[in-house]
Amino acid sequence: MKVLLSHGDGGRATHQLIKEVFQASFNDVELDKELDAAILDQQGGRMAITTDTFVIRPLFFPGGDIGKLAVTGTINDLAVSGARPAFITVGFILEEGLELDTLKQIVQSMARTAEEAGVRIVAGDTKVVEKGKCDQLYVNTTGIGFCNEYIKLSYQHIKQGDRVIINGGIAEHATSVLAERMDVPLSSNVSSDCRILNGIIDQLLTEFHTIRFMRDPTRGGIATTLKEIAEHAEIDIWLEEESIPILPEVRGTLELMGLEPYYMANEGKVLLIASEEESERIVDFLKAIPGQENASVIGHVSNGEGSVFLKTSTGGTRILDMLSGEPLPRIC
Amino acid sequence: MKVLLSHGDGGRATHQLIKEVFQASFNDVELDKELDAAILDQQGGRMAITTDTFVIRPLFFPGGDIGKLAVTGTINDLAVSGARPAFITVGFILEEGLELDTLKQIVQSMARTAEEAGVRIVAGDTKVVEKGKCDQLYVNTTGIGFCNEYIKLSYQHIKQGDRVIINGGIAEHATSVLAERMDVPLSSNVSSDCRILNGIIDQLLTEFHTIRFMRDPTRGGIATTLKEIAEHAEIDIWLEEESIPILPEVRGTLELMGLEPYYMANEGKVLLIASEEESERIVDFLKAIPGQENASVIGHVSNGEGSVFLKTSTGGTRILDMLSGEPLPRIC
């Protein structure tokens, strides 16, 4: 059997690959984890570690570039795990012939993003491969953060009646990248939501105490991320289509491409599961932050067996499974 | 200006790239560091972090494979920095069409090596790129270790009269990989020295107290590594050609390929700089460990300005500079 593009889409095939190949050999409990980062007990407290490789094409897209994305993605993985990001490492693979100016722009973008987030880039590595053995530039970032000992996010804290909250419009990142790649007409207003979230999440966790769980819906989109949560927590999630924020230009561009917003990657969004009581206050708090004005409660939790249901605007109900089948390669 | 293969060879061009592109933007003090890992003060003690990407071709070579190499390389970088390796993350880039069995073999090899070293693989990521956008498989490993508070290795501790020690024959890794790639006749006995060193280094640091500094001479070989040490410490290093261990089959194969052993990568070797008094005892200690029988004092330190001299067996003296010019791509 061979590796397929769908093994990299973050959906069902990726999960299968992780289970069959990686978990079979890397039998550390942390790999079977619920969070986007491994949480490890150390003498000095709890530490979070996460790693991510970025192979996005094109390198520059509306709203960002591979450098900003690589630092943002890793910072957000730590933040949604309840950790304060502290250190990042950077590992480049460069294709022979890449313009040094391109590399410099990307490196500067990484430095700016890390500085904005208050994170230190502490180690790096560079490899060069022959022309045709890479697509310009790939980069790995690995992040280390430290956990507040009072904050423990877990699937297990999710209860019937809890609300699902998102901090703004969905599908903006993947839509901007795919539209750029496919040269879709009239898509020029669509910009990636690529944005660091550690500051906002830090404020939320200080202000509110019934946040059960968080995840950033990147590869596979909100459908795949919520399906993972529902399966692990052994609950059902009910989404209201009309409540899910989506910019008209994103919706229009996706319709032209024949793609569904629920499966499109986001790079500046967080899905929060919190108590019904606090949920509206969380949304109001978010809305007061510039760029988070479209925050919304988009659904709720019920007892169940791991399904995600979408109540459509026409009154129907759809089941949302993980992304499977049609790969959307290299959007991150 | 464009990226050249020589930017990845670990020699002069790599140093220039790091200085001009990375240090210009990533202005964290840790990046201008002397060690192979960033050492960071944390509330729980000192932590070491290192990252390395592996693009070796072929994936399997005599004595190892990319998986064993990727775990070994990162563990050794932590160990020579005086840290006990604890955690490793793994980030794969897979080419569409790669055989899953190949991936499984490599993953199993990583798991075995980590287990042997007592290191936990705690986080992972996988991306898939289209056929022709990668050469089968690339992998990043990032390692985190913890430092013994009593051990501080530094260039600054190196003194006139100190001895340079190596734990065995040089050039075995690069020679085995290049011979395999070029199909060199009669090279079948040459095997990579790829081997984890954390156990041995831990013993050395417990037993001996005048070890000033350590480095693993990987990309660029012992010449490049010692030149870096000499420049940073502002000393000269004098090597005795006759004392440098090199297996006859390695020497013969390199002669056939027209390559110099001093610039060839090692993956199971450590260069130690220690006091004259302890140096012979360190060598005896090493020789008693299986696989380290060829350990030897290979040179000494004198006051100077950053040169590495090689006293040849014919009585001459050569200056060894960093690798520059002829790239040896993808040996790690």
HADDOCK unambig.tbl for C-alpha pairs under 7 A between the chains (distance, minus, plus):
assign (segid A and resid 1 and name CA) (segid B and resid 99 and name CA) 5.88 0.50 0.50
assign (segid A and resid 1 and name CA) (segid B and resid 100 and name CA) 5.62 0.50 0.50
assign (segid A and resid 2 and name CA) (segid B and resid 97 and name CA) 5.03 0.50 0.50
assign (segid A and resid 2 and name CA) (segid B and resid 98 and name CA) 5.31 0.50 0.50
assign (segid A and resid 2 and name CA) (segid B and resid 99 and name CA) 4.33 0.50 0.50
assign (segid A and resid 2 and name CA) (segid B and resid 100 and name CA) 5.16 0.50 0.50
assign (segid A and resid 3 and name CA) (segid B and resid 96 and name CA) 5.23 0.50 0.50
assign (segid A and resid 3 and name CA) (segid B and resid 97 and name CA) 4.93 0.50 0.50
assign (segid A and resid 3 and name CA) (segid B and resid 98 and name CA) 5.13 0.50 0.50
assign (segid A and resid 3 and name CA) (segid B and resid 99 and name CA) 6.20 0.50 0.50
assign (segid A and resid 3 and name CA) (segid B and resid 100 and name CA) 6.00 0.50 0.50
assign (segid A and resid 4 and name CA) (segid B and resid 96 and name CA) 5.16 0.50 0.50
assign (segid A and resid 4 and name CA) (segid B and resid 97 and name CA) 6.17 0.50 0.50
assign (segid A and resid 5 and name CA) (segid B and resid 96 and name CA) 5.78 0.50 0.50
assign (segid A and resid 5 and name CA) (segid B and resid 128 and name CA) 5.77 0.50 0.50
assign (segid A and resid 5 and name CA) (segid B and resid 129 and name CA) 6.72 0.50 0.50
assign (segid A and resid 5 and name CA) (segid B and resid 130 and name CA) 6.80 0.50 0.50
assign (segid A and resid 7 and name CA) (segid B and resid 128 and name CA) 6.70 0.50 0.50
assign (segid A and resid 8 and name CA) (segid B and resid 126 and name CA) 6.62 0.50 0.50
assign (segid A and resid 8 and name CA) (segid B and resid 127 and name CA) 5.03 0.50 0.50
assign (segid A and resid 8 and name CA) (segid B and resid 128 and name CA) 4.74 0.50 0.50
assign (segid A and resid 21 and name CA) (segid B and resid 104 and name CA) 5.79 0.50 0.50
assign (segid A and resid 22 and name CA) (segid B and resid 107 and name CA) 6.76 0.50 0.50
assign (segid A and resid 25 and name CA) (segid B and resid 107 and name CA) 6.57 0.50 0.50
assign (segid A and resid 25 and name CA) (segid B and resid 108 and name CA) 5.56 0.50 0.50
assign (segid A and resid 25 and name CA) (segid B and resid 111 and name CA) 5.98 0.50 0.50
assign (segid A and resid 26 and name CA) (segid B and resid 111 and name CA) 5.77 0.50 0.50
assign (segid A and resid 26 and name CA) (segid B and resid 121 and name CA) 6.58 0.50 0.50
assign (segid A and resid 28 and name CA) (segid B and resid 120 and name CA) 6.95 0.50 0.50
assign (segid A and resid 28 and name CA) (segid B and resid 121 and name CA) 6.73 0.50 0.50
assign (segid A and resid 28 and name CA) (segid B and resid 122 and name CA) 6.61 0.50 0.50
assign (segid A and resid 30 and name CA) (segid B and resid 122 and name CA) 5.57 0.50 0.50
assign (segid A and resid 31 and name CA) (segid B and resid 122 and name CA) 5.88 0.50 0.50
assign (segid A and resid 31 and name CA) (segid B and resid 123 and name CA) 5.88 0.50 0.50
assign (segid A and resid 37 and name CA) (segid B and resid 123 and name CA) 6.96 0.50 0.50
assign (segid A and resid 38 and name CA) (segid B and resid 122 and name CA) 6.09 0.50 0.50
assign (segid A and resid 38 and name CA) (segid B and resid 123 and name CA) 6.11 0.50 0.50
assign (segid A and resid 43 and name CA) (segid B and resid 44 and name CA) 5.56 0.50 0.50
assign (segid A and resid 44 and name CA) (segid B and resid 43 and name CA) 5.55 0.50 0.50
assign (segid A and resid 44 and name CA) (segid B and resid 44 and name CA) 3.55 0.50 0.50
assign (segid A and resid 49 and name CA) (segid B and resid 123 and name CA) 6.98 0.50 0.50
assign (segid A and resid 50 and name CA) (segid B and resid 123 and name CA) 5.85 0.50 0.50
assign (segid A and resid 51 and name CA) (segid B and resid 89 and name CA) 6.35 0.50 0.50
assign (segid A and resid 51 and name CA) (segid B and resid 91 and name CA) 6.54 0.50 0.50
assign (segid A and resid 51 and name CA) (segid B and resid 123 and name CA) 6.38 0.50 0.50
assign (segid A and resid 51 and name CA) (segid B and resid 124 and name CA) 6.05 0.50 0.50
assign (segid A and resid 51 and name CA) (segid B and resid 125 and name CA) 6.29 0.50 0.50
assign (segid A and resid 52 and name CA) (segid B and resid 91 and name CA) 6.29 0.50 0.50
assign (segid A and resid 52 and name CA) (segid B and resid 125 and name CA) 5.47 0.50 0.50
assign (segid A and resid 53 and name CA) (segid B and resid 91 and name CA) 6.02 0.50 0.50
assign (segid A and resid 53 and name CA) (segid B and resid 125 and name CA) 6.72 0.50 0.50
assign (segid A and resid 53 and name CA) (segid B and resid 127 and name CA) 6.77 0.50 0.50
assign (segid A and resid 89 and name CA) (segid B and resid 51 and name CA) 6.35 0.50 0.50
assign (segid A and resid 91 and name CA) (segid B and resid 51 and name CA) 6.54 0.50 0.50
assign (segid A and resid 91 and name CA) (segid B and resid 52 and name CA) 6.30 0.50 0.50
assign (segid A and resid 91 and name CA) (segid B and resid 53 and name CA) 6.03 0.50 0.50
assign (segid A and resid 96 and name CA) (segid B and resid 3 and name CA) 5.23 0.50 0.50
assign (segid A and resid 96 and name CA) (segid B and resid 4 and name CA) 5.15 0.50 0.50
assign (segid A and resid 96 and name CA) (segid B and resid 5 and name CA) 5.77 0.50 0.50
assign (segid A and resid 97 and name CA) (segid B and resid 2 and name CA) 5.02 0.50 0.50
assign (segid A and resid 97 and name CA) (segid B and resid 3 and name CA) 4.93 0.50 0.50
assign (segid A and resid 97 and name CA) (segid B and resid 4 and name CA) 6.15 0.50 0.50
assign (segid A and resid 98 and name CA) (segid B and resid 2 and name CA) 5.31 0.50 0.50
assign (segid A and resid 98 and name CA) (segid B and resid 3 and name CA) 5.14 0.50 0.50
assign (segid A and resid 99 and name CA) (segid B and resid 1 and name CA) 5.91 0.50 0.50
assign (segid A and resid 99 and name CA) (segid B and resid 2 and name CA) 4.34 0.50 0.50
assign (segid A and resid 99 and name CA) (segid B and resid 3 and name CA) 6.21 0.50 0.50
assign (segid A and resid 100 and name CA) (segid B and resid 1 and name CA) 5.66 0.50 0.50
assign (segid A and resid 100 and name CA) (segid B and resid 2 and name CA) 5.17 0.50 0.50
assign (segid A and resid 100 and name CA) (segid B and resid 3 and name CA) 6.02 0.50 0.50
assign (segid A and resid 104 and name CA) (segid B and resid 21 and name CA) 5.79 0.50 0.50
assign (segid A and resid 107 and name CA) (segid B and resid 22 and name CA) 6.77 0.50 0.50
assign (segid A and resid 107 and name CA) (segid B and resid 25 and name CA) 6.57 0.50 0.50
assign (segid A and resid 108 and name CA) (segid B and resid 25 and name CA) 5.56 0.50 0.50
assign (segid A and resid 111 and name CA) (segid B and resid 25 and name CA) 5.99 0.50 0.50
assign (segid A and resid 111 and name CA) (segid B and resid 26 and name CA) 5.78 0.50 0.50
assign (segid A and resid 120 and name CA) (segid B and resid 28 and name CA) 6.94 0.50 0.50
assign (segid A and resid 121 and name CA) (segid B and resid 26 and name CA) 6.60 0.50 0.50
assign (segid A and resid 121 and name CA) (segid B and resid 28 and name CA) 6.72 0.50 0.50
assign (segid A and resid 122 and name CA) (segid B and resid 28 and name CA) 6.62 0.50 0.50
assign (segid A and resid 122 and name CA) (segid B and resid 30 and name CA) 5.59 0.50 0.50
assign (segid A and resid 122 and name CA) (segid B and resid 31 and name CA) 5.88 0.50 0.50
assign (segid A and resid 122 and name CA) (segid B and resid 38 and name CA) 6.08 0.50 0.50
assign (segid A and resid 123 and name CA) (segid B and resid 31 and name CA) 5.90 0.50 0.50
assign (segid A and resid 123 and name CA) (segid B and resid 37 and name CA) 6.96 0.50 0.50
assign (segid A and resid 123 and name CA) (segid B and resid 38 and name CA) 6.10 0.50 0.50
assign (segid A and resid 123 and name CA) (segid B and resid 49 and name CA) 6.97 0.50 0.50
assign (segid A and resid 123 and name CA) (segid B and resid 50 and name CA) 5.85 0.50 0.50
assign (segid A and resid 123 and name CA) (segid B and resid 51 and name CA) 6.39 0.50 0.50
assign (segid A and resid 124 and name CA) (segid B and resid 51 and name CA) 6.06 0.50 0.50
assign (segid A and resid 125 and name CA) (segid B and resid 51 and name CA) 6.28 0.50 0.50
assign (segid A and resid 125 and name CA) (segid B and resid 52 and name CA) 5.47 0.50 0.50
assign (segid A and resid 125 and name CA) (segid B and resid 53 and name CA) 6.72 0.50 0.50
assign (segid A and resid 126 and name CA) (segid B and resid 8 and name CA) 6.63 0.50 0.50
assign (segid A and resid 127 and name CA) (segid B and resid 8 and name CA) 5.05 0.50 0.50
assign (segid A and resid 127 and name CA) (segid B and resid 53 and name CA) 6.76 0.50 0.50
assign (segid A and resid 128 and name CA) (segid B and resid 5 and name CA) 5.77 0.50 0.50
assign (segid A and resid 128 and name CA) (segid B and resid 7 and name CA) 6.70 0.50 0.50
assign (segid A and resid 128 and name CA) (segid B and resid 8 and name CA) 4.75 0.50 0.50
assign (segid A and resid 129 and name CA) (segid B and resid 5 and name CA) 6.71 0.50 0.50
assign (segid A and resid 129 and name CA) (segid B and resid 330 and name CA) 6.93 0.50 0.50
assign (segid A and resid 130 and name CA) (segid B and resid 5 and name CA) 6.80 0.50 0.50
assign (segid A and resid 132 and name CA) (segid B and resid 132 and name CA) 6.74 0.50 0.50
assign (segid A and resid 132 and name CA) (segid B and resid 133 and name CA) 6.53 0.50 0.50
assign (segid A and resid 133 and name CA) (segid B and resid 132 and name CA) 6.54 0.50 0.50
assign (segid A and resid 133 and name CA) (segid B and resid 133 and name CA) 5.53 0.50 0.50
assign (segid A and resid 133 and name CA) (segid B and resid 134 and name CA) 4.63 0.50 0.50
assign (segid A and resid 133 and name CA) (segid B and resid 135 and name CA) 5.43 0.50 0.50
assign (segid A and resid 134 and name CA) (segid B and resid 133 and name CA) 4.63 0.50 0.50
assign (segid A and resid 134 and name CA) (segid B and resid 134 and name CA) 4.64 0.50 0.50
assign (segid A and resid 135 and name CA) (segid B and resid 133 and name CA) 5.43 0.50 0.50
assign (segid A and resid 140 and name CA) (segid B and resid 140 and name CA) 6.96 0.50 0.50
assign (segid A and resid 142 and name CA) (segid B and resid 142 and name CA) 6.87 0.50 0.50
assign (segid A and resid 330 and name CA) (segid B and resid 129 and name CA) 6.89 0.50 0.50
